[in-house]
Amino acid sequence: MKILAISDYESPALWDYFRPEKLEGIELILSCGDLDPHYLSFLATFAHCPVLYVHGNHDGRYGHTPPLGCTSIDGRVYVHNGVRIAGLGGSMRYKPGPHQYTERQMSLRAWSLAPRILVKGGLDILVTHAPGVGMVPGEDLAHQGFAVFNRMIDRYRPALFLHGHTHLSYTRLPRESLRGSTRVVNAYERCILEL
């Protein structure tokens, strides 16, 4: 399956300089949050596949301007062509506002997904906004990530863990790494993956 992963920065190549062939062969679009809802709606208009998203910590506007033609998987398990995808949006709570959680709150959200993951027989892709703890260098509370995501990867061993929130432009962060057998990908702006 050919997947377009996006997060945090509206890619000029996909929005300002769009050509239909840029989405050719894409079978699924996964957004890791903090993107303009109009951008997601734009992609959904031209893509011949589902556009699934989780909320980023700056996505409070989705309440009054939802991304049309897209499906929120935040707090859900979604199956597309046999691929089981779980979504948990938001970041560590660092100021007042929506889509921010303490470690305990995110652990409760993850725990609520466990029965649904069990019913589906496992998990192939975990989509979040924030990374897991220690996946990217970041000491500040906003970017340190959630330990529960690491535990989910260790328990369910999904093939792919997609996150955003930590911009590759902050420092020279790697786009990809491994945690066990799980491919960990920072979806900042855009990247195309095969599953």
N, C-alpha and C positions, 0 to 999 in steps of 0.2 A: 504494500500500500504506500502510495506517495503522499506525504503529508507536508503541508505548509504550516509552519509554526511561526506565530507573530506575537510581539509584545512591546509595550512601552513607548514605541516611536513609530509614527505612521511613515512607512517606507515611501519615499518619493518615487521609487521605481514602480511601485504598485498603485500609487494614487495619482501623483502629478504626471507621470509619464507612462500611464497604463496602456498596455496593448493586450488583447485577449490571449495571445499565445503565451503570455507570462504565467497564466493559470492552466495551461494545457497539461493534461495528465494528472493534475492534482485531484486526489480522491477524498481529501479531508482537510479542512482548515481548523487549526486549534489556536485560540487566542488565550494568552496567559495574563491578560489584563492591562489596564492603564492605556487604553486606546480610545480614540474618539468614536462614539457610537455610529456616527455617519460613515466613518472609514469601514467599520465592520459591515454596515448595511451596503455600502458600495461593493465590497468584495462579494457579499452574498448575492448581489444582483448579477454579477458576471461569472461567478463560480458555478460549476455544475456538480456541486457536492455540498454537504452540510458545513456550516460555519458554527463551531461550538466555542463557548467562551466561559471563563471564570472572571470574577471581579478583581480588579486591582484596587489598591488603597486610594486611588484617585478617581474611581468610577462611580461616585455618588450621583452623577448626572444621569446614569442609566435608569434611575427611578422615574424621571419625567421624560427622558429621551432614550427609550430602549433601542438597541440595534435591531432594526427590522430584518426579518428573514433569517435571524440567527437564533441559536438555542443555548440557553444558560445551562451549564452542567455543574454549576457551583453547588456543592452539597449533594450531588447526584452521581449515579452510575449509569452510563449511557452505552449502548451497544450499537456499533455501526459495522455492518458486514462481518459480524463475528468478533470484532475487536472491542474489548471491554475497556471503557475509559471512565475514570473517576476524576472529579474536579473539586478542588478546595481553593477558593480565592481568598484574597486578603493578605495583609502583612501583619507583623508584630505591632501591637498597639503602642504608638509613640506620641500621639496627640489625640484630641477629640476628633471624631469623624467616623464615617461608615467604613465597613470592610477592614476593620482592624481588630485584632484579637490578642488576648494573652496566650501564653503557651497552654494553659489549662483549657481555655475556651476552644482553641484549635484542636486540642486532644479530644474534647467532647464531640466536636464536629466530625473528626476522623473516626471516632468510635461509632458514631451513628451510621457511618457508611459500611461498617464491618458486616452486618447481616446481608446487605445488598450485594457486597462483593462475594460473600459466601454463596448466596443464591445463584449468582452468575458463574460460579466456579473459578473465581480468581480475577486477576487484573492484568491487563496488557499495557495500559498507559495511565500514568498519574499526571494530571495537569494541575499546577498550582500557580499562584502569583509569586509568592516568596520562595526562596530556596530552602533546602534543609540546612541545619546548623553545620558550619564548617565547610560548606560547598564552595563558598566564595569568601575572599578576605573581606571582613567587615566587622568592626567592633561596635559600631553605633547600633542602638536598639532597633531602629527602623529597618536595618538591613541584615541583622544577624541570622534571620531564618528560624525555622521551627524544628525542634528535635523530633516531633511526632512524624514529620515527613521521612526522616531517616529510618524511624522504626517501621513505617509503612513499607518502605522499599525493602528493608531487611525481611519483613514478614511475607509480603505478597510477591516480591521479586518480579515486578513488571519489567517488560523489555525496555520501556522508555519512561523517563521522568522529565517532564518539561516544566520549566519555571521561567519567570521574568524578573522584574523588580530591580535587579542589579544590572545597570546599564553597562554594556561592554565598553562604552566611551568613558566611564569613570576612571578606570585604570586599564591596564592590559590584562583583562580577565580572559581565561580560556572559554571558548564556546562550549566545549564538551569535556566530560570526564566520565569515569566509571565509579559506581558504588556496587561492589560485588559484580554481578553480571548485568546490572541495570545501566543502561546508557543515560547519563545525565546531561541535558542540553539546556543551555540558556537561550531562550527564544528571542532575545532582544532584537528588535526591528523585524527581521525575517530570516528564516532558513528553511531549506527543503530537506526532508528526511525520508528515508525508506524504512518501512517496517515489514 
